[in-house]
Structures are given as C-alpha cells and as structure tokens.
Amino acid sequence: MALWIQRHRALVREGWQDTYMSQTGRRQQEGQPRPQALRDAITVEIIYSVFAGAFVAALIYFLVAGPALLWSLGSRIETALFISAATASALGFTIQVSYILLKLRTALKERSERP
C-alpha cells in the first residue's frame, strides 16, 4: 500500500504529462479528460490529507483536553477544556487538509505549465 501511495505522489511531483506522453505518444490537449493515473494520484492525495488531518486533530484534542482527562478539575474548567479541544482540533484538521491540498494544486499547476 505504501509503495502504491509513493508511486502516485511521485506522479504528481514528477509530472503526469510525461507519463501521459510515454503511454500514448502524444500530449494531452486542453479540454480532454484527465488520464486515469492522474485521477488516481489526486484521489490518493485527498485520502492522505484526510487521514493526516484526522491524526493532527486527535493529537491536538488530547493535548488540549489531556489535563481534564487525567486530573479531576472543576466541572466548568473541564467543560471549557473539552470545548476548546474540540474547536482547536477542528481548526487543526481544516488547516492540515487545506495545506496538503493546496500543495497538490500548486504541484499540478507547475507540472501542467511545464513544456
């Protein structure tokens, strides 16, 4: 599985136009559907970003809510920590997913503009 992900991530980095040319012998024209390999690479990046975001969200949640889980604090403090943890983890998830997908978008633009 990890090799499959690495192959598809390399496809995005190294350029799908080159792969398309080597498979078909011609460059893809504007308006044509994307090759299957590129669609697979995009799907892998999306799934990777969601899992990475979920990991970051869980890490943030347990870091913020950890004291409330470990020690007996006042109910108001525990409630505040849990609400803060949920908010911070949602924000962390959103930032992580956005960061990865924006990197993908930039890589795809750079590769499509390459001659």
C-alpha positions as CSV (number, residue, x, y, z in Angstrom):
1,M,0.0,0.0,0.0
2,A,2.8,2.4,0.9
3,L,4.5,1.8,-2.4
4,W,1.3,2.5,-4.3
5,I,0.9,5.8,-2.4
6,Q,4.5,6.7,-3.1
7,R,4.1,6.0,-6.8
8,H,1.0,8.2,-7.1
9,R,2.6,11.0,-5.1
10,A,5.6,10.8,-7.4
11,L,3.4,11.0,-10.4
12,V,2.1,14.4,-9.2
13,R,5.5,15.7,-8.3
14,E,7.3,14.5,-11.5
15,G,4.6,15.4,-13.9
16,W,1.7,13.4,-15.3
17,Q,2.2,15.0,-18.7
18,D,5.4,13.0,-19.2
19,T,3.7,9.8,-18.1
20,Y,0.8,10.5,-20.4
21,M,3.2,11.1,-23.3
22,S,5.1,7.9,-22.6
23,Q,1.8,5.9,-22.6
24,T,0.1,7.5,-25.6
25,G,2.9,9.1,-27.6
26,R,1.1,12.5,-27.6
27,R,0.5,15.4,-25.3
28,Q,-2.9,15.9,-23.7
29,Q,-4.8,18.7,-25.2
30,E,-7.0,21.2,-23.2
31,G,-10.5,20.1,-22.6
32,Q,-9.6,16.4,-22.7
33,P,-10.4,14.3,-19.6
34,R,-7.5,13.7,-17.3
35,P,-5.7,10.4,-17.6
36,Q,-6.6,7.6,-15.1
37,A,-3.2,7.7,-13.4
38,L,-3.6,11.4,-12.6
39,R,-7.1,10.9,-11.2
40,D,-5.8,8.1,-9.1
41,A,-3.0,10.3,-7.8
42,I,-5.4,13.0,-6.9
43,T,-7.6,10.5,-5.1
44,V,-4.6,9.2,-3.1
45,E,-3.7,12.8,-2.1
46,I,-7.2,13.5,-0.9
47,I,-7.3,10.4,1.2
48,Y,-3.9,11.1,2.6
49,S,-4.9,14.6,3.5
50,V,-8.0,13.4,5.4
51,F,-6.0,10.8,7.4
52,A,-3.2,13.3,8.1
53,G,-5.8,15.8,9.2
54,A,-7.5,13.3,11.5
55,F,-4.2,12.4,13.1
56,V,-3.4,16.1,13.7
57,A,-7.0,16.7,15.1
58,A,-6.7,13.8,17.5
59,L,-3.3,14.9,18.6
60,I,-4.5,18.4,19.3
61,Y,-7.6,17.2,21.1
62,F,-5.7,15.0,23.5
63,L,-3.1,17.7,24.1
64,V,-5.7,20.3,25.0
65,A,-8.1,18.1,26.8
66,G,-5.4,15.9,28.4
67,P,-5.4,17.7,31.8
68,A,-9.2,17.3,32.1
69,L,-8.9,13.6,31.3
70,L,-6.0,13.0,33.7
71,W,-7.0,15.0,36.7
72,S,-10.2,15.9,38.5
73,L,-10.7,19.6,37.7
74,G,-13.8,21.7,38.3
75,S,-16.7,21.0,36.0
76,R,-16.5,24.4,34.4
77,I,-12.8,24.0,33.7
78,E,-13.3,20.6,32.3
79,T,-16.2,21.8,30.1
80,A,-14.0,24.7,28.9
81,L,-11.1,22.4,28.1
82,F,-13.3,20.0,26.1
83,I,-14.9,22.8,24.1
84,S,-11.5,24.3,23.5
85,A,-10.1,21.0,22.5
86,A,-12.9,20.3,20.0
87,T,-12.6,23.8,18.5
88,A,-8.8,23.6,18.2
89,S,-8.9,20.1,16.7
90,A,-11.4,21.1,14.1
91,L,-9.3,24.0,13.2
92,G,-6.2,21.8,13.1
93,F,-7.9,19.3,10.8
94,T,-9.1,22.1,8.4
95,I,-5.6,23.7,8.3
96,Q,-3.8,20.3,7.7
97,V,-6.2,19.2,4.9
98,S,-6.1,22.6,3.2
99,Y,-2.3,22.8,3.4
100,I,-1.9,19.3,1.7
101,L,-4.5,20.0,-1.0
102,L,-3.1,23.4,-1.8
103,K,0.4,21.8,-2.2
104,L,-1.2,19.4,-4.6
105,R,-2.9,22.1,-6.5
106,T,0.4,24.0,-6.8
107,A,2.2,20.9,-8.0
108,L,-0.4,20.2,-10.6
109,K,-0.3,23.8,-11.9
110,E,3.5,23.7,-12.1
111,R,3.5,20.4,-14.0
112,S,0.8,21.4,-16.4
113,E,2.6,24.7,-17.3
114,R,5.9,22.9,-17.9
115,P,6.6,22.5,-21.7
